[in-house]
Amino acid sequence: MGHKHEVIVKPFSDVHHKAGRVVATLLHDPTVEGLDVALYMDGSASMEPTYGPRGVLAKLAPVKNQVEPQMQWMLQYLASKDRDGKLRVSYWATGDGSQLETVGELDGQLSASYKFPGPRSYGKATVMLPVLRDYVAYVREQAKAGTRRGLAVVVTDSQLHDAADIKAYSTQVAKEIAAGRLPRLNFVLVGVGEQVDEEQMEDICHDEYPGVGHLWCHRIADRMEEMAELVAVLVDETMTVAAGGTISDDKGKVLKVYEGRLPAVLEFDVPKGCASFTLEVAGQKFTQPLPDEDEHELETPRQAPPPLPTRTKKHGHSH
């Protein structure tokens, strides 16, 4: 009889069942399961001084590349959340301002060995729609190989030249997500320095979409040196706070809805004869068979595990 106790499905670590009451403990944050992350770094002309001079000029006046250490740190951090530990990294707003220079799929564990000297051709404008098109096409392809959630981090130091196009395209992307044709996606927009148009960023990130909620979030860093830590905070908040979740029984009836982020211990009642329950979070479903009823009295653990980690330290501004 007791064999059913052993069937624990990730992301659960422990499930108890007594007289219709279930207490299920989460092993880890399920929102990052199957996550595919990409990093898009501004390559427009205004960024050139922060990458420092190249070629002959570099020999004349060695200037510190302010972007490279931040890119290395972000690569390592974001890859720790990615399903295969590798990140799609590109410079955007290059060439005529609408081109991308893809650096490649970079391994987070080798982050310190990668050089980020800036794009081959600094852009004459800051056009972001190609970033979204590139990432959506990439996720469509990766979904065949196991991607179940997407996150793109986009860094800019200036005003965007195609805000209306970005909003229109975001509406289309949200419809595809809501219809189940695309995995759940989020875009993290980080502005650096004084040339950023915060009102414009607010406008893009403010939109909520039916069945999806917010696609975008943003912050502004005053200096390039603050960028990586700010990205880490935003990514943590995006992946957990916005998640929420729904518990349903084996007939699909909703038993409990979590509006905010999931607690580490889930408690809910199931109807008589129920054989399993399903946790749906960020468009993913995890079905856990119910173990046989516990013989002993069911108690909530006196010392509940600490909540799933999230970072609350904040810099700059947030919508």
Phi, psi and omega in degrees: 000317189288358186298333183293340178301332189276348183274086179251122183267135173298144010268022179273148176248342186200134178223126175239149187217121179212123176050046176081359179256131180243135172238115183240128180258134179274135178285318181205174181289113185287349184290341181263005177296126177070027184276136176240119187250144174228151181235121181244116185255132180305129179239024181281165187302328181295342180277345189307315181299330183283336174280337181087159183292157180236169175062224184300319182299323181298325180288326181287317183221092180295114179245139183294134173280106183284338185279320189306308181298327179291320178296316181298317181294314180297320180301313181296315183293311183293325180294334179293342179259346185283148187295330178242011175073011180237145184241139170281119182240130180218151164269140177235173184060041179257173178061242180279005179104348182244010183258158177244143169242104182281124180283320177141186175268105188258137182279121182301329182288344179254018190306322184292342184269351181273141176258142178232077183281358185103169183289162176294324184228106179295141187278153181267357179206177180235088184250117190261344182307319179301331177297312182295317179299317181298314184291319180297318178297320179297314181294321177305316181292315183291334180299332178291338184253012174117359177289129180240354180206145182234146177217122177245128177258122184240124181251134177221155176241012183211178179291143179275143183266359185220044184303320182296320179295321180297316181295317180296317181291322178300321178299318179295317180299317180298321178297319180295320179294312182299328181276357179082012180272348177225147172296164176299130180237149171225146176241128178252118183253120181244121177262140180234127173091186190275344184276356182287141178263096186293325179299319179296317179296318177304315184298318180292317187279343185288331187298136172247145185240141182305129177075358184233325185081216180280136172267329189245150163218160182212161171211165176234131175257137179290324185229155179303326183294342181267352192299311188297316181294323179297320177299316181300315180298313182297318181295316179301316181294318182296317186285333184249307187300319185280359191287296188065184180183164180227135175254129177235156176273186185288352176260001180089005180282132181288126181260326182202142178239129174257116183282314181275205178284157185290138170286165181288333179242121180259131178234132181197165179258143177242149179290159180301137178084359181293132185260340182200167172226159181235129172261123174250126180216131179050041176081002179250149180240134178235113182259125183245118174297142179281130176290166173303154181299140178293143177286320183278168179297134181277123177237147170290136178308131183299319176253093179296146177302154178299153179298160180301143189293139170211151182259137183245353180298131186236144173234155169065215188238153179222148173284000000 
